[in-house]
Amino acid sequence: MKGIRQLAEHLDISIGTVSRALNGKPDVNEETRRRVLVAAEELGYVANQSGRSLRQGTTNVIGLMIESSKETTENGDNFFLGLTGGLQSVLSRHKLDLIMLPCPSDEDPHEYLKRMVARRVVDAMIISATQRIDKRIDLLSRTKIPFVTLGRSASGSNYPWIDLDFDGVANSAVDRLVAHGHRRIAIAAPSNDINLGFIFLDGYRHALERHGIAFDPSLVIRVKSSEQGGYQAAHEILLLEDRPTAVILIYELMAIGLYRRLTEAGVIPGRDLAVIGFREEPRAKFLQPTLTCFRMSLPDLGVELAETLLATMPAYSHFYPEGARNCIWPLELVPGESDGFHLGNNGQRRQ
Amino acid sequence: MKGIRQLAEHLDISIGTVSRALNGKPDVNEETRRRVLVAAEELGYVANQSGRSLRQGTTNVIGLMIESSKETTENGDNFFLGLTGGLQSVLSRHKLDLIMLPCPSDEDPHEYLKRMVARRVVDAMIISATQRIDKRIDLLSRTKIPFVTLGRSASGSNYPWIDLDFDGVANSAVDRLVAHGHRRIAIAAPSNDINLGFIFLDGYRHALERHGIAFDPSLVIRVKSSEQGGYQAAHEILLLEDRPTAVILIYELMAIGLYRRLTEAGVIPGRDLAVIGFREEPRAKFLQPTLTCFRMSLPDLGVELAETLLATMPAYSHFYPEGARNCIWPLELVPGESDGFHLGNNGQRRQ
């Protein structure tokens, strides 16, 4: 691998001029720049950005930390890959690259992040799957690494975040089901401390309250956010003495497992149990009857995350004068057949 | 963020002792080590591994370069995420971390890799989706960065690779179809220069030859490796005057689009057209009739990739004395209903 010195010798130009040409400075004439770039290509010159980065204290790389649990990968969850295009479209404006940091399933996310921070691989971080108490937010604040979270947390204060509108989803799902005559509405909520579970449950409780429906803790089914979790949720619903007539799911792939368990028991979604799923997802499109769920644009969310992050970084904030605005990301209801039946006043199916 | 100096002052121990304690050297007594680690945690000490890495010339990070095309992400292709667990289980033995480098769909993979090499983010690379001519292999060889490819190429010589057994898949699919009486067997092959397409086509031609079946170029359908490509393949098969009685697919998600187009035309897979898919995939499990396809373990492949890579790295090769062995990764046939019918001698359906 050739360095800048060999390149300068080969061209018989000063190292300073070669450096300015390679770095696109304006004070180099076009012909010289062209000669330098051609020679750099021919000689296999590779800039040592690591040395440069250490001087500047930057790597020009932005990290997206994701969870890589067995369930996520086996389910073919495409959420994070779906963000990359939008993120990259913004980062490439500033010659920044995106890398993904998959936290192993058997490792504590805080310990993992601490190590990745120590490795100084990235200039800034996007973290996701925020917990109710999330030490990663304190870590990033303390170490002064610019970051944005996908998801809120009770930890930290005044940090930039973007979150999906779990409250809005819970409210519009309950409203829709109540309008169809349902009053015993279950939810499948996450069994861990992920923050979205708290928001979703709050939204659900408030929506019930608005409609004058008493909250029944037995209708909150705690399961894993996975296809298998959906199967488990259906199983538990079928065991309830006073069975709900409707269920709202909080994770996109739950619907698949839920349908499977219901079908095994001869309970037809959209006829015997109203089902509202979460995010519209390629795999869930196969479900019959079609699933009522919520649509959002992953590429647009990627753009918003990247712009929010850059607005917090001193080197780029002037490009984003509106600053890092926290944002609740909307989801739009997509009506399907899975919640299509109406209950009469007697609680019996009407059509 | 506290550095090692502040930590030493706080504990009133020499910087050298603190450093040896943090780095797990044996010549520090247990009590001192414990005190140092507790204080490091309390004070928010973060080791500056970047400085250390520059001295050692290492980052302790391994990169997995993936393609992040719109089709891949929208399809929820879980292939690469499926590798991470196996890769990490090996890398963690050596305190190495895995990062994923998603090459934007609008960027040339060679230019992208050149930039990532210059950024010095990783010690070694795993690259995938190798092309017939793949300049990335020359780049990595020239810059002396340890690497392994997932997929072979006509570029380079004597580099470590692991490849799925596309030849074996083509051969066993043709054998199976011929045993069922088929002789007009189409294949859906990739429309780009990805190397696996060449291997697959060669395997198909040799298998036909073994059975004394003339190769008919009109039965090689060139489409994108995507669900949409599968739809297109079915469309083109339906337009053929002398329609094939069977088709073999080279990409896992093609089957979904292919089924859809066939169903639209009233052509039933497994009754009117025999279909053999590629890799068994969660989404394709929904297909009715069930798809005959091939099974492999992504986690095991991740382990093999990581061990092969480490065997090429001077710092780790002594752990892997068998060296970097190139390897054709087997796939096992999973019989389904999609190729279940037999043709009689007259080329008509028998059952």
Interface residues (C-beta under 8 A of the other chain):
Chain A: M1 G44 V46 A47 N48 Q49 S50 G51 S53 L54 T59 N60 V61 G63 S68 K70 T72 T73 E74 N75 G76 D77 N78 L81 G82 T84 G85 Q88 S89 S92 D97 L98 I99 M100 L101 P102 P104 S105 K114 R115 M116 V117 A118 R119 R120 V121 L139 R142 T143 K144 E281 P282 R283 F286 L298
Chain B: M1 G44 V46 A47 N48 Q49 S50 G51 S53 L54 T59 N60 V61 G63 S68 K70 T72 T73 E74 N75 G76 D77 N78 L81 G82 T84 G85 Q88 S89 S92 D97 L98 I99 M100 L101 P102 P104 S105 K114 R115 M116 V117 A118 R119 R120 V121 L139 R142 T143 K144 E281 P282 R283 F286 L298
